[in-house]
Amino acid sequence: MKKIILTMACLFAVGMGLTQAQSITGKQWQVRLRGLAVIPNESAEIGAINGDVSINNKFIPELDFTYFFTKNIAAELILGTTKHNVHTTGSNLTAIGGAASADVDLGSVWLLPPTLTAQYHLYVAKGIKPYIGAGVNYTIFYSVDEGKTVKDVDYKNKFGFATQLGADFDITDKFFLNVDAKYIFLKTDVTVDASNLAKDLSIPATVDINPFLVGAGIGYRF
């Protein structure tokens, strides 16, 4: 993760240097409002009871801001939050008198995943501007509701790496349409306190969430 952060810092330093060497004309800020589908590509390694994990998809509004260092180089920060329902699949509960293959409800959790990407923008045709990006994500897990089965669920906040591909389509000089897709490599450590089911039962898990973020919306540059 230190390498990711160092790479991002270098990209921004290069961008700032290019800004000094090559001034850009026009508007340097963009703000977008997008409808965003959050599609986890989840898997898990679960201790004690084994099995896998299931995390539901969500559709949310998302706000992002982009600053152009030069005509081609920019940085984007996205802001949004999602609530996901979580349960295990195919877990072995025979040690506590349950089924050999069962789903365990782990309630729900909110995710706040601010993501910062460095982007390179192309100008392939009049009013059509595709871009590619990569950056860093930090996901905060909050407002955990453990549900009715276990006593408690704890999620660790984590950094992740993000990749991005998108395009802007001008409507006017200031307004434009946008389509955007991101993939975030996100893994977290989860501890389930199931001591209400069996004495001192604590279930550790490593969960890969790895969500696709697919969005479309409208933007304004200034």
N, C-alpha and C positions, 0 to 999 in steps of 0.2 A: 504493500500500500504506500510506503514511503516513496517507492519508485514512481508510482502513479502521480502522487502529489508533486514530486520534483519535475516530472514531465510536463504537468499542467503549468507549473510556475515558469518553466522554460518557454513554453508556447506563448504565455502571456507576455513574458519579457521580450520575445521576438516581435510580438504584435505591437508592443509599445515602441520598440526601436523602429519598426517600419512606419509607425505613425509619425515619428519625428522626421524620418527620412522622406516620407511620401505622404503629403497631405491629401485628404479625401474631400470631395465636394458633396454637397447634399446633406441628407439627414443621417445621423449616426446612431440614433436610438430606434428600436422597434419594440412594440408591445403587442402580444397576441392573446386572444381568448379562444381556447380550443375545447371541444368535446373530446374526452380521452377515454379510450378503452384500456383497462389494466388487466392483462391476461397472464397470470402466473404460469410458469413452466416448472412446476414444483416437483421435488423429490425429497426423501428424508432417510436418514439412518437413525433408527429409534432403538434405544437400549431397553432391556428388560422385557418389553412386550412385542418388539419387532414391528413389522408392517411398514406402511408408507403414509404419506400425508396428502390431504386434499384441501386446496385453498380456492375459494370461488372467485370468478371474474367480477369486475366492477366497471361501471361507466360513470365518469365524474367530469365536472368542469375543471379546467386547468388554466393558470395564468403564467405567462413567461415574458421575460425581458431580454433583449439582445442589444449589445453594444458593438459597433463596428470600429475596430482599430484602423483598418484600411478598407478599401473597396471590397476586398476578398476575405479578410480575416476578421472574425467576430467571436464574441463569447455570449453564451446564452445561459440564463438561470431560469429553471422551471419551478413552480410552486403549486402544490396540490396535495390533497390528503385523501386516503381511502380507508374504508372499513371492510375487513374480510372475515368471513366465517371459516373456521378451521376444524378439521377432524382427521383422525388417523383412519387408515383403511387396512383391513386384513391383519389386525393385531391379535396376538395370542394372549387370551385372558384366562387360560386354564389354571394358572398359578393362584388366581384369586377367585376361582369357582365360576369363571365365565366361559364363553365360547372360544374355540380354537382359532376362529377367524371372525373378528368383529371390528366394527367402526366405533371409535371413541370420540364423543363430542368434546372439543376443546374450546368451545365458545367462540369469541370473536376478538379481534384486535384492530386498532387503528394504526395506519402507517403514514408517517410524514417523511417523504423522500426527496428533499431538495437536491437537485442535480445541476451541476455546472459543466458545460461542454465548451470546448474550443472548436470553431467551425471554419471550414473553407467554402466560400460561396463562388459559384460559377454564373456566367451570364451567357446562356446558350442561345437565347432568342429574345426579342423585345418583350419585356415584361415577364419572362420566365427565368427563375433563378433557383436552380437546385443547389443543395449544399450537403456536405458530409461533416460529421463531427465525432469527437470522442472526449470523454471527461470522467469526472468523479462524482459519485453519489454517496450521500450519508443518510441512512434510513433510521428514523426514530420510531420505536414502537411504544404506543401509549394507550391509555384507556382500555386495558385488557379486561375482558369479561370471560372468566374461566368456564362459564356454563354451569350445568347442573350435575356433571359427572365427577369431576376432580376438584380438589381443594384450591389449587392455584396454578397459574402458568406464567413463567417468566421468560421474556425475550430480550436478547442482548442487542443493543444498537450497533450497527455495523457500517463500514465503508464498503463500496462496491465500485466496479468499473462500468462505464456506460458507453455505448456506441450509438450513432445517430445517422439518419438519412432523411432528407426532406426536400421540399421545394416551395417557393413563394410564387404566386401568380398575381401580377398587378391588376387592380381594378382602376385605380387612379394613381396619381403621383404619391398619395399618402396612404391609401387603403389597398389591401391585398388579401387574397385567400392563401391559406397554408395547409399543406398536408405534411405529416411528420411521423416517423417511426423510430423508436428507441428500443434497445435491448440492454437490460441492466443485469450484470453478473452479481447477484446478491445472495449471500449465505449468512445465516444467523444460528446462534446456539440457543436452544430452548430447554428449559427445565420444567417438568411437570411434577407438581406436588400432588401425589395420589395417596397420601397417608390416611385419607378418609376411607379408602378402599382396602388398604392393607397397611399394617403398622410400618412406619418409616419407609414407605414405598416412594422413591424418587426416580423419575424416568427422564434420563437425559436424551437429547436428540440434536442432530445437526441437520438443519433444514435449508435446502436450496430453493429459493423463491424464484429467482431469475425471470422477472416479468418482462413481457413485451408491452410497450406503451405505444398505442397507435391512435393518432389524433388528427382532427381537421378543424379549422376555424378561420377566424378573420383577424387581420392585423392592422396596425396603424404605425406609421413611421414619422419621426419628428426630430 
